[in-house]
Amino acid sequence: MPQLPSGRKVGIDTTRLEEMTEQNAQTVQRYPIHRVKTVTDLYPFIDLILFRAAPPLARPHAYLEGSRHLEELEDLEPYRSGFTLAMLDAATQGWSMEDCQALADFLQEDRIQTHLQGVLERVLDSQRRKPPAHLPPGLFGHLTGDEL
């Protein structure tokens, strides 16, 4: 989760995409990910995460022993912004140029690109494992291809 020059914190969430990937591999139903071939094709399915002040009851009361990040003490909670990576222009409308550039730099970091490449591999694997659709005999009557 990077902190942008304005102090805003952002992240990405691939949970919806991962769930769709698992469902895609298990059923003959077609999911929107059936045409994905590149990391950029994943962008409409990856949520942009923003952070807001957490309600008072959700705030931690003490530092947890063994915690690694001071960010755990912050009074913030993540939420899906309603935008995906494919909609960054709309999501960042009104942001400063520095924030937009910092977000673009974050998305191009090696660790993020490695993560997205792993997600792409799982999507492609789900496409390969997808069960074939079954067309019952006689579904189209006794028509030949020429008659269809």
Phi and psi in degrees as GROMACS dihedral restraints (atoms count N, CA, C in turn):
[ dihedral_restraints ]
;  ai    aj    ak    al  type     phi  dphi    fc
    3     4     5     6     1   -82.2    20    10
    4     5     6     7     1   153.6    20    10
    6     7     8     9     1  -104.0    20    10
    7     8     9    10     1   124.5    20    10
    9    10    11    12     1   -79.0    20    10
   10    11    12    13     1   163.4    20    10
   12    13    14    15     1   -53.5    20    10
   13    14    15    16     1   -30.4    20    10
   15    16    17    18     1   -75.8    20    10
   16    17    18    19     1   -11.3    20    10
   18    19    20    21     1   100.8    20    10
   19    20    21    22     1   -14.5    20    10
   21    22    23    24     1   -64.4    20    10
   22    23    24    25     1   141.6    20    10
   24    25    26    27     1  -111.9    20    10
   25    26    27    28     1   142.7    20    10
   27    28    29    30     1  -137.0    20    10
   28    29    30    31     1   166.0    20    10
   30    31    32    33     1  -161.7    20    10
   31    32    33    34     1  -179.5    20    10
   33    34    35    36     1  -127.3    20    10
   34    35    36    37     1   154.2    20    10
   36    37    38    39     1  -135.0    20    10
   37    38    39    40     1   122.9    20    10
   39    40    41    42     1  -105.3    20    10
   40    41    42    43     1    13.9    20    10
   42    43    44    45     1   -58.0    20    10
   43    44    45    46     1   -48.9    20    10
   45    46    47    48     1   -60.0    20    10
   46    47    48    49     1   -40.3    20    10
   48    49    50    51     1   -66.3    20    10
   49    50    51    52     1   -42.2    20    10
   51    52    53    54     1   -63.3    20    10
   52    53    54    55     1   -41.6    20    10
   54    55    56    57     1   -64.6    20    10
   55    56    57    58     1   -42.0    20    10
   57    58    59    60     1   -64.0    20    10
   58    59    60    61     1   -36.1    20    10
   60    61    62    63     1   -63.4    20    10
   61    62    63    64     1   -44.4    20    10
   63    64    65    66     1   -65.1    20    10
   64    65    66    67     1   -43.4    20    10
   66    67    68    69     1   -66.0    20    10
   67    68    69    70     1   -35.9    20    10
   69    70    71    72     1   -61.7    20    10
   70    71    72    73     1   -39.5    20    10
   72    73    74    75     1   -75.0    20    10
   73    74    75    76     1   -17.3    20    10
   75    76    77    78     1  -101.0    20    10
   76    77    78    79     1   -18.3    20    10
   78    79    80    81     1  -129.8    20    10
   79    80    81    82     1   162.0    20    10
   81    82    83    84     1   -81.4    20    10
   82    83    84    85     1   -11.4    20    10
   84    85    86    87     1   -59.5    20    10
   85    86    87    88     1   139.7    20    10
   87    88    89    90     1   -87.5    20    10
   88    89    90    91     1   133.9    20    10
   90    91    92    93     1  -110.5    20    10
   91    92    93    94     1   158.2    20    10
   93    94    95    96     1   -59.1    20    10
   94    95    96    97     1   -15.2    20    10
   96    97    98    99     1   -82.1    20    10
   97    98    99   100     1     2.6    20    10
   99   100   101   102     1   -66.8    20    10
  100   101   102   103     1   -16.3    20    10
  102   103   104   105     1  -102.3    20    10
  103   104   105   106     1     1.8    20    10
  105   106   107   108     1   -67.4    20    10
  106   107   108   109     1   130.0    20    10
  108   109   110   111     1  -132.0    20    10
  109   110   111   112     1   -22.7    20    10
  111   112   113   114     1  -131.4    20    10
  112   113   114   115     1   167.8    20    10
  114   115   116   117     1   -59.7    20    10
  115   116   117   118     1   -39.9    20    10
  117   118   119   120     1   -62.2    20    10
  118   119   120   121     1   -32.0    20    10
  120   121   122   123     1   -65.1    20    10
  121   122   123   124     1   -19.6    20    10
  123   124   125   126     1   -77.4    20    10
  124   125   126   127     1   -21.2    20    10
  126   127   128   129     1   -53.3    20    10
  127   128   129   130     1   -38.0    20    10
  129   130   131   132     1   -67.0    20    10
  130   131   132   133     1   -10.9    20    10
  132   133   134   135     1  -110.4    20    10
  133   134   135   136     1     2.3    20    10
  135   136   137   138     1  -108.8    20    10
  136   137   138   139     1   121.4    20    10
  138   139   140   141     1   -81.6    20    10
  139   140   141   142     1   141.8    20    10
  141   142   143   144     1   -87.0    20    10
  142   143   144   145     1   126.6    20    10
  144   145   146   147     1  -102.7    20    10
  145   146   147   148     1   132.7    20    10
  147   148   149   150     1  -117.5    20    10
  148   149   150   151     1   171.2    20    10
  150   151   152   153     1  -126.6    20    10
  151   152   153   154     1   143.5    20    10
  153   154   155   156     1  -135.0    20    10
  154   155   156   157     1   169.1    20    10
  156   157   158   159     1   -63.0    20    10
  157   158   159   160     1   132.1    20    10
  159   160   161   162     1   -78.2    20    10
  160   161   162   163     1   149.3    20    10
  162   163   164   165     1   -61.3    20    10
  163   164   165   166     1   152.5    20    10
  165   166   167   168     1   -53.5    20    10
  166   167   168   169     1   -36.7    20    10
  168   169   170   171     1   -72.1    20    10
  169   170   171   172     1   -20.7    20    10
  171   172   173   174     1   -89.3    20    10
  172   173   174   175     1    -7.0    20    10
  174   175   176   177     1   -76.0    20    10
  175   176   177   178     1   138.2    20    10
  177   178   179   180     1   -68.9    20    10
  178   179   180   181     1   145.7    20    10
  180   181   182   183     1   -96.2    20    10
  181   182   183   184     1   -19.5    20    10
  183   184   185   186     1  -153.1    20    10
  184   185   186   187     1   158.3    20    10
  186   187   188   189     1   -70.8    20    10
  187   188   189   190     1   129.3    20    10
  189   190   191   192     1   -81.3    20    10
  190   191   192   193     1   131.1    20    10
  192   193   194   195     1   -59.5    20    10
  193   194   195   196     1   133.5    20    10
  195   196   197   198     1    88.3    20    10
  196   197   198   199     1    -2.0    20    10
  198   199   200   201     1   -71.7    20    10
  199   200   201   202     1   147.6    20    10
  201   202   203   204     1  -102.2    20    10
  202   203   204   205     1   -25.6    20    10
  204   205   206   207     1  -118.0    20    10
  205   206   207   208     1   133.1    20    10
  207   208   209   210     1   -66.7    20    10
  208   209   210   211     1   -19.4    20    10
  210   211   212   213     1   -59.9    20    10
  211   212   213   214     1   -21.5    20    10
  213   214   215   216     1   -65.4    20    10
  214   215   216   217     1   -20.4    20    10
  216   217   218   219     1   -84.2    20    10
  217   218   219   220     1   -14.6    20    10
  219   220   221   222     1   -68.7    20    10
  220   221   222   223     1   150.5    20    10
  222   223   224   225     1   -91.4    20    10
  223   224   225   226     1    53.3    20    10
  225   226   227   228     1  -122.9    20    10
  226   227   228   229     1   150.5    20    10
  228   229   230   231     1  -131.0    20    10
  229   230   231   232     1   142.2    20    10
  231   232   233   234     1   -78.6    20    10
  232   233   234   235     1   152.6    20    10
  234   235   236   237     1  -151.3    20    10
  235   236   237   238     1   150.5    20    10
  237   238   239   240     1   -71.9    20    10
  238   239   240   241     1   128.7    20    10
  240   241   242   243     1   -73.9    20    10
  241   242   243   244     1   -16.3    20    10
  243   244   245   246     1    92.2    20    10
  244   245   246   247     1    -0.4    20    10
  246   247   248   249     1  -115.6    20    10
  247   248   249   250     1   151.7    20    10
  249   250   251   252     1  -110.7    20    10
  250   251   252   253     1   175.0    20    10
  252   253   254   255     1   -64.3    20    10
  253   254   255   256     1   -23.8    20    10
  255   256   257   258     1   -73.5    20    10
  256   257   258   259     1   -13.7    20    10
  258   259   260   261     1  -114.0    20    10
  259   260   261   262     1    28.7    20    10
  261   262   263   264     1   -62.3    20    10
  262   263   264   265     1   -33.8    20    10
  264   265   266   267     1   -59.9    20    10
  265   266   267   268     1   -44.2    20    10
  267   268   269   270     1   -70.6    20    10
  268   269   270   271     1   -38.5    20    10
  270   271   272   273     1   -66.6    20    10
  271   272   273   274     1   -34.2    20    10
  273   274   275   276     1  -100.1    20    10
  274   275   276   277     1    10.4    20    10
  276   277   278   279     1   -61.3    20    10
  277   278   279   280     1   126.4    20    10
  279   280   281   282     1    93.9    20    10
  280   281   282   283     1    -7.6    20    10
  282   283   284   285     1   -80.1    20    10
  283   284   285   286     1   157.5    20    10
  285   286   287   288     1   -72.9    20    10
  286   287   288   289     1   159.1    20    10
  288   289   290   291     1   -60.7    20    10
  289   290   291   292     1   -35.8    20    10
  291   292   293   294     1   -64.5    20    10
  292   293   294   295     1   -42.3    20    10
  294   295   296   297     1   -65.3    20    10
  295   296   297   298     1   -43.0    20    10
  297   298   299   300     1   -61.7    20    10
  298   299   300   301     1   -42.0    20    10
  300   301   302   303     1   -68.2    20    10
  301   302   303   304     1   -39.2    20    10
  303   304   305   306     1   -63.7    20    10
  304   305   306   307     1   -39.7    20    10
  306   307   308   309     1   -65.6    20    10
  307   308   309   310     1   -43.8    20    10
  309   310   311   312     1   -61.2    20    10
  310   311   312   313     1   -41.2    20    10
  312   313   314   315     1   -64.2    20    10
  313   314   315   316     1   -41.8    20    10
  315   316   317   318     1   -58.5    20    10
  316   317   318   319     1   -44.8    20    10
  318   319   320   321     1   -68.3    20    10
  319   320   321   322     1   -21.2    20    10
  321   322   323   324     1   -95.8    20    10
  322   323   324   325     1    -0.9    20    10
  324   325   326   327     1   -60.5    20    10
  325   326   327   328     1   148.8    20    10
  327   328   329   330     1   -56.6    20    10
  328   329   330   331     1   -42.8    20    10
  330   331   332   333     1   -64.8    20    10
  331   332   333   334     1   -36.7    20    10
  333   334   335   336     1   -71.5    20    10
  334   335   336   337     1   -44.6    20    10
  336   337   338   339     1   -64.3    20    10
  337   338   339   340     1   -36.1    20    10
  339   340   341   342     1   -64.9    20    10
  340   341   342   343     1   -43.4    20    10
  342   343   344   345     1   -61.4    20    10
  343   344   345   346     1   -46.5    20    10
  345   346   347   348     1   -65.8    20    10
  346   347   348   349     1   -34.6    20    10
  348   349   350   351     1   -65.5    20    10
  349   350   351   352     1   -38.7    20    10
  351   352   353   354     1   -63.8    20    10
  352   353   354   355     1   -41.2    20    10
  354   355   356   357     1   -63.2    20    10
  355   356   357   358     1   -42.9    20    10
  357   358   359   360     1   -59.8    20    10
  358   359   360   361     1   -42.5    20    10
  360   361   362   363     1   -60.9    20    10
  361   362   363   364     1   -39.9    20    10
  363   364   365   366     1   -67.1    20    10
  364   365   366   367     1   -37.8    20    10
  366   367   368   369     1   -64.7    20    10
  367   368   369   370     1   -46.8    20    10
  369   370   371   372     1   -63.2    20    10
  370   371   372   373     1   -37.9    20    10
  372   373   374   375     1   -64.8    20    10
  373   374   375   376     1   -38.4    20    10
  375   376   377   378     1   -66.3    20    10
  376   377   378   379     1   -31.7    20    10
  378   379   380   381     1   -67.7    20    10
  379   380   381   382     1   -38.5    20    10
  381   382   383   384     1   -70.4    20    10
  382   383   384   385     1   -35.0    20    10
  384   385   386   387     1   -85.2    20    10
  385   386   387   388     1    -5.8    20    10
  387   388   389   390     1   -59.7    20    10
  388   389   390   391     1   129.7    20    10
  390   391   392   393     1   -65.6    20    10
  391   392   393   394     1   144.1    20    10
  393   394   395   396     1   -68.4    20    10
  394   395   396   397     1   147.5    20    10
  396   397   398   399     1   -71.1    20    10
  397   398   399   400     1   141.9    20    10
  399   400   401   402     1  -103.2    20    10
  400   401   402   403     1   121.7    20    10
  402   403   404   405     1  -105.5    20    10
  403   404   405   406     1   113.9    20    10
  405   406   407   408     1   -61.2    20    10
  406   407   408   409     1   142.5    20    10
  408   409   410   411     1   -59.1    20    10
  409   410   411   412     1   141.2    20    10
  411   412   413   414     1    79.9    20    10
  412   413   414   415     1     6.9    20    10
  414   415   416   417     1   -56.5    20    10
  415   416   417   418     1   -40.0    20    10
  417   418   419   420     1  -103.3    20    10
  418   419   420   421     1    22.3    20    10
  420   421   422   423     1    72.2    20    10
  421   422   423   424     1  -144.8    20    10
  423   424   425   426     1  -108.8    20    10
  424   425   426   427     1    28.5    20    10
  426   427   428   429     1   -74.4    20    10
  427   428   429   430     1   145.1    20    10
  429   430   431   432     1   -95.5    20    10
  430   431   432   433     1   172.0    20    10
  432   433   434   435     1   -57.3    20    10
  433   434   435   436     1   -36.4    20    10
  435   436   437   438     1   -66.2    20    10
  436   437   438   439     1   -33.0    20    10
  438   439   440   441     1   -82.6    20    10
  439   440   441   442     1   -19.5    20    10
